Amino acid sequence: MAQTENGWSGAAVSDGLPEAAEDTLRTYVMERLEAAKRVTSILGMAATDQKNRALEAMADALWAERKAILAANASDVRDAEAAGQAPARIDRLMLNESRMEQAADGLRQIVSLPDPIGEVVESFERPNGLSIERVRVPMGVIAMIYESRPNVTVDAAGLCVKTGNVAVLRGSRESLRSNIALLHALRRGLEAAGLPADALQLIERAERATVDLLIRARGLVDLAIPRGGPSLISRVVEEARVPVIETGVGNCHVYVDSAANLEMATDIVINAKTQRPSVCNAAETLLVHEGVAETWLPTAARALLARGVELRGCERTRQILDANGITSVVPAIEEDWETEFLALTLAVKVVANLDAALAHIDRYGTKHSEVIVTEDPAAAARFLARVDAAAVYHNASSRFTDGFEFGFGAEIGISTQKLHARGPMGLREITSCKYVVRGNGQVRG
Amino acid sequence: MAQTENGWSGAAVSDGLPEAAEDTLRTYVMERLEAAKRVTSILGMAATDQKNRALEAMADALWAERKAILAANASDVRDAEAAGQAPARIDRLMLNESRMEQAADGLRQIVSLPDPIGEVVESFERPNGLSIERVRVPMGVIAMIYESRPNVTVDAAGLCVKTGNVAVLRGSRESLRSNIALLHALRRGLEAAGLPADALQLIERAERATVDLLIRARGLVDLAIPRGGPSLISRVVEEARVPVIETGVGNCHVYVDSAANLEMATDIVINAKTQRPSVCNAAETLLVHEGVAETWLPTAARALLARGVELRGCERTRQILDANGITSVVPAIEEDWETEFLALTLAVKVVANLDAALAHIDRYGTKHSEVIVTEDPAAAARFLARVDAAAVYHNASSRFTDGFEFGFGAEIGISTQKLHARGPMGLREITSCKYVVRGNGQVRG
């Protein structure tokens, strides 16, 4: 099976397995899903207190079983090294005592978050006397499809337990032994609190076809959440027949207006590009109003270059920087405006005005996080209203698009779609609602 | 092209058109979608006042152009009659002056509803001084895919205009001339209020492939809503690559508990089954606690039979009714528990207790609307908490699951999925939100 950098081999649906093997796989996945479905109502009706006890017990079990978990992880890491994986990827895969402690602490932190389930979101009475409440309820069964980081296994399990959802986890092939060991501990924790172990399911098979089986299981999976690189996400979105929340791709822009505080602009651009370049809320393109390009771009460019950023500039950018003795700017090509570099690379374009910046963002943005730096309230208001993105910023770094930075206390991903959840997703975003209607014999006339 | 009762020919994706014809079709649909996308920000930022003026002007234009609309509709009706369509279907297709008046009034009623766009759903400040607002915004481009009723064209157009969404409408082949005439008027109305006519698009081609082109247009369609029979809905859900809200299928149950007020139970069952049997919130199966089956079932059965309802009973039901001289009950087969009859047919089953009723609903329900009739508060509470459905009722008819009955003032469909919208969908349910973040230079540490 061909592996891309992200562990997925692109567009094909089937593993090309012999039919019998495919049947066995289907039977296996369906059995897991049926087991998950059988316990949805137990999880859905569990009291906050019991769910919190389960989270504590899951944290304890992780710590108690850390030796077995770290041993399993060491085997995964050894194989990844033998396969010549990149160091960054191996680092993501690797667990150690400190990371185990963090994972367990993460579960304990979820205990302190308010339980969204049962919340009466709104209530109203109708003239005929019907009392109607909209009540927050679990989604049911959530399939998480993700890549190599085993900490996602623990996070997702914790967030699902807190929200009364049953989690079916499908991590990557290379973290399979780590995930099996983690799940052993997490399921023990559930049982210690009197909840069914089947509320946490791991797909213990690494064949690609298991993903397709999960995301096509209408009636058994209420929501699929892909977390990972663009190829994983687009494959899930393309092939899914169950509801999906799309996460992740962020081609984010910082627009520095003619009325910007230029010192602030430099700080924000540096932060948005360099503080953690590998993540979706990092900036990928800088748009500069031509009114400040000549005065500010050289300063900004020097600061970025000093931090190891490669600049890819439009013609005007290169002229200005060239005239200031900065000659290392690569000519930007069309593709650069479209690319989520996820690296210390920044595309730079001089634009005639705010409208030109808006048009550029309309065309190339991925509706994730977009920033304007300006002291002009009218320009700020227009940008914030006009840009169609999950998060729009005035005078702040795009890096704040994050469940923890927003104060949600948790994050299961960042949605870039408009349906259901948009932006950072915390506990609330993996719930649904139902209408509870109480009458005294009302019939419709 | 084979037509099913609902005007769709089932599972095949392509019309089997020659390649050149398919290219032409693709070009046509993409041109419509590009035109729609170009005006999204104009609609999205239009003031409430302007949108309301557009709705008024759309209503006026419908009335002013009623002769042309009715003439076009008469041609559609004539062809449908010539094709031997069922009278009920022709009735759904038909417009007349009174229906035109209703359609125009419907648009005027939308004027009086509050504009959800711009609503600050929540706002909070972070310790670092960032101010974060979650603001309601339009979805963008909504593709409506529906069947023969031309009133859906007017409704959907009105709800989309009010919410600043651009509507791309794809009605059925048999209502095409009616829809073309309606759109002519509706677009005139938009223009009269200074809004772009392109905010309302009709796909003026009846080839099936246009549906696939719409629901696969990622990046151009933000939401697809299918409205119609099960074959249309399941085809859209199966083939879509854009977010979809699934509407409609309702295999709804009324459970009459041992502690029911039996007179109320009779009223509710009769209303839920017979008041309008062709709709999704009508009851399809009656579940009766064995404790009241002998006393109540004969009364209920007589009342239902007197209203022309065909009963399909389990063995126990038939024994009890037989012993009371009611011999017309058809033996229920497995399929009856699964069927949304949409007709004067009711499956009837005697169950041992509440848990048996819950298990039956778990297995056969479609998570639409479910009813318990009981005077026992504990049984009611358990049913309301335990049943996983868009709307759960205590002592009221399932027929209330409706945007107007819930007081939303509008309805664009009834969602049976858990993502985004569940139950009756009004204006709010065709909006999204975005985070608006205001700072004074904050960067992430």
HADDOCK unambig.tbl for C-alpha pairs under 7 A between the chains (distance, minus, plus):
assign (segid A and resid 41 and name CA) (segid B and resid 386 and name CA) 6.74 0.50 0.50
assign (segid A and resid 139 and name CA) (segid B and resid 418 and name CA) 6.40 0.50 0.50
assign (segid A and resid 237 and name CA) (segid B and resid 241 and name CA) 6.60 0.50 0.50
assign (segid A and resid 238 and name CA) (segid B and resid 241 and name CA) 5.67 0.50 0.50
assign (segid A and resid 241 and name CA) (segid B and resid 237 and name CA) 6.60 0.50 0.50
assign (segid A and resid 241 and name CA) (segid B and resid 238 and name CA) 5.70 0.50 0.50
assign (segid A and resid 243 and name CA) (segid B and resid 419 and name CA) 6.83 0.50 0.50
assign (segid A and resid 264 and name CA) (segid B and resid 441 and name CA) 5.63 0.50 0.50
assign (segid A and resid 268 and name CA) (segid B and resid 441 and name CA) 6.84 0.50 0.50
assign (segid A and resid 268 and name CA) (segid B and resid 443 and name CA) 6.02 0.50 0.50
assign (segid A and resid 271 and name CA) (segid B and resid 443 and name CA) 6.00 0.50 0.50
assign (segid A and resid 271 and name CA) (segid B and resid 444 and name CA) 6.73 0.50 0.50
assign (segid A and resid 384 and name CA) (segid B and resid 436 and name CA) 6.65 0.50 0.50
assign (segid A and resid 386 and name CA) (segid B and resid 41 and name CA) 6.77 0.50 0.50
assign (segid A and resid 389 and name CA) (segid B and resid 434 and name CA) 6.65 0.50 0.50
assign (segid A and resid 390 and name CA) (segid B and resid 434 and name CA) 4.94 0.50 0.50
assign (segid A and resid 390 and name CA) (segid B and resid 435 and name CA) 6.03 0.50 0.50
assign (segid A and resid 391 and name CA) (segid B and resid 434 and name CA) 5.81 0.50 0.50
assign (segid A and resid 391 and name CA) (segid B and resid 435 and name CA) 4.51 0.50 0.50
assign (segid A and resid 391 and name CA) (segid B and resid 436 and name CA) 5.87 0.50 0.50
assign (segid A and resid 392 and name CA) (segid B and resid 435 and name CA) 6.31 0.50 0.50
assign (segid A and resid 392 and name CA) (segid B and resid 436 and name CA) 5.12 0.50 0.50
assign (segid A and resid 392 and name CA) (segid B and resid 437 and name CA) 6.05 0.50 0.50
assign (segid A and resid 393 and name CA) (segid B and resid 436 and name CA) 6.22 0.50 0.50
assign (segid A and resid 393 and name CA) (segid B and resid 437 and name CA) 4.76 0.50 0.50
assign (segid A and resid 393 and name CA) (segid B and resid 438 and name CA) 5.86 0.50 0.50
assign (segid A and resid 394 and name CA) (segid B and resid 437 and name CA) 6.33 0.50 0.50
assign (segid A and resid 394 and name CA) (segid B and resid 438 and name CA) 4.88 0.50 0.50
assign (segid A and resid 394 and name CA) (segid B and resid 439 and name CA) 5.94 0.50 0.50
assign (segid A and resid 395 and name CA) (segid B and resid 438 and name CA) 6.55 0.50 0.50
assign (segid A and resid 395 and name CA) (segid B and resid 439 and name CA) 5.06 0.50 0.50
assign (segid A and resid 395 and name CA) (segid B and resid 440 and name CA) 5.29 0.50 0.50
assign (segid A and resid 395 and name CA) (segid B and resid 441 and name CA) 4.97 0.50 0.50
assign (segid A and resid 396 and name CA) (segid B and resid 438 and name CA) 6.99 0.50 0.50
assign (segid A and resid 396 and name CA) (segid B and resid 439 and name CA) 5.20 0.50 0.50
assign (segid A and resid 396 and name CA) (segid B and resid 440 and name CA) 6.54 0.50 0.50
assign (segid A and resid 396 and name CA) (segid B and resid 441 and name CA) 5.00 0.50 0.50
assign (segid A and resid 396 and name CA) (segid B and resid 442 and name CA) 4.75 0.50 0.50
assign (segid A and resid 396 and name CA) (segid B and resid 443 and name CA) 6.08 0.50 0.50
assign (segid A and resid 397 and name CA) (segid B and resid 442 and name CA) 6.36 0.50 0.50
assign (segid A and resid 397 and name CA) (segid B and resid 443 and name CA) 5.14 0.50 0.50
assign (segid A and resid 397 and name CA) (segid B and resid 444 and name CA) 6.95 0.50 0.50
assign (segid A and resid 399 and name CA) (segid B and resid 444 and name CA) 6.38 0.50 0.50
assign (segid A and resid 400 and name CA) (segid B and resid 444 and name CA) 6.68 0.50 0.50
assign (segid A and resid 418 and name CA) (segid B and resid 139 and name CA) 6.42 0.50 0.50
assign (segid A and resid 418 and name CA) (segid B and resid 432 and name CA) 5.56 0.50 0.50
assign (segid A and resid 419 and name CA) (segid B and resid 243 and name CA) 6.84 0.50 0.50
assign (segid A and resid 419 and name CA) (segid B and resid 420 and name CA) 5.79 0.50 0.50
assign (segid A and resid 419 and name CA) (segid B and resid 432 and name CA) 6.50 0.50 0.50
assign (segid A and resid 420 and name CA) (segid B and resid 419 and name CA) 5.76 0.50 0.50
assign (segid A and resid 420 and name CA) (segid B and resid 420 and name CA) 3.67 0.50 0.50
assign (segid A and resid 422 and name CA) (segid B and resid 433 and name CA) 6.78 0.50 0.50
assign (segid A and resid 422 and name CA) (segid B and resid 434 and name CA) 6.67 0.50 0.50
assign (segid A and resid 432 and name CA) (segid B and resid 418 and name CA) 5.55 0.50 0.50
assign (segid A and resid 432 and name CA) (segid B and resid 419 and name CA) 6.50 0.50 0.50
assign (segid A and resid 433 and name CA) (segid B and resid 422 and name CA) 6.80 0.50 0.50
assign (segid A and resid 434 and name CA) (segid B and resid 389 and name CA) 6.65 0.50 0.50
assign (segid A and resid 434 and name CA) (segid B and resid 390 and name CA) 4.94 0.50 0.50
assign (segid A and resid 434 and name CA) (segid B and resid 391 and name CA) 5.82 0.50 0.50
assign (segid A and resid 434 and name CA) (segid B and resid 422 and name CA) 6.68 0.50 0.50
assign (segid A and resid 435 and name CA) (segid B and resid 390 and name CA) 6.03 0.50 0.50
assign (segid A and resid 435 and name CA) (segid B and resid 391 and name CA) 4.53 0.50 0.50
assign (segid A and resid 435 and name CA) (segid B and resid 392 and name CA) 6.31 0.50 0.50
assign (segid A and resid 436 and name CA) (segid B and resid 384 and name CA) 6.66 0.50 0.50
assign (segid A and resid 436 and name CA) (segid B and resid 391 and name CA) 5.88 0.50 0.50
assign (segid A and resid 436 and name CA) (segid B and resid 392 and name CA) 5.12 0.50 0.50
assign (segid A and resid 436 and name CA) (segid B and resid 393 and name CA) 6.23 0.50 0.50
assign (segid A and resid 437 and name CA) (segid B and resid 392 and name CA) 6.04 0.50 0.50
assign (segid A and resid 437 and name CA) (segid B and resid 393 and name CA) 4.76 0.50 0.50
assign (segid A and resid 437 and name CA) (segid B and resid 394 and name CA) 6.34 0.50 0.50
assign (segid A and resid 438 and name CA) (segid B and resid 393 and name CA) 5.86 0.50 0.50
assign (segid A and resid 438 and name CA) (segid B and resid 394 and name CA) 4.87 0.50 0.50
assign (segid A and resid 438 and name CA) (segid B and resid 395 and name CA) 6.56 0.50 0.50
assign (segid A and resid 438 and name CA) (segid B and resid 396 and name CA) 6.97 0.50 0.50
assign (segid A and resid 439 and name CA) (segid B and resid 394 and name CA) 5.95 0.50 0.50
assign (segid A and resid 439 and name CA) (segid B and resid 395 and name CA) 5.09 0.50 0.50
assign (segid A and resid 439 and name CA) (segid B and resid 396 and name CA) 5.20 0.50 0.50
assign (segid A and resid 440 and name CA) (segid B and resid 395 and name CA) 5.30 0.50 0.50
assign (segid A and resid 440 and name CA) (segid B and resid 396 and name CA) 6.53 0.50 0.50
assign (segid A and resid 441 and name CA) (segid B and resid 264 and name CA) 5.61 0.50 0.50
assign (segid A and resid 441 and name CA) (segid B and resid 268 and name CA) 6.84 0.50 0.50
assign (segid A and resid 441 and name CA) (segid B and resid 395 and name CA) 4.96 0.50 0.50
assign (segid A and resid 441 and name CA) (segid B and resid 396 and name CA) 5.00 0.50 0.50
assign (segid A and resid 442 and name CA) (segid B and resid 396 and name CA) 4.76 0.50 0.50
assign (segid A and resid 442 and name CA) (segid B and resid 397 and name CA) 6.36 0.50 0.50
assign (segid A and resid 443 and name CA) (segid B and resid 268 and name CA) 6.02 0.50 0.50
assign (segid A and resid 443 and name CA) (segid B and resid 271 and name CA) 6.00 0.50 0.50
assign (segid A and resid 443 and name CA) (segid B and resid 396 and name CA) 6.08 0.50 0.50
assign (segid A and resid 443 and name CA) (segid B and resid 397 and name CA) 5.14 0.50 0.50
assign (segid A and resid 444 and name CA) (segid B and resid 271 and name CA) 6.74 0.50 0.50
assign (segid A and resid 444 and name CA) (segid B and resid 397 and name CA) 6.95 0.50 0.50
assign (segid A and resid 444 and name CA) (segid B and resid 399 and name CA) 6.36 0.50 0.50
assign (segid A and resid 444 and name CA) (segid B and resid 400 and name CA) 6.67 0.50 0.50
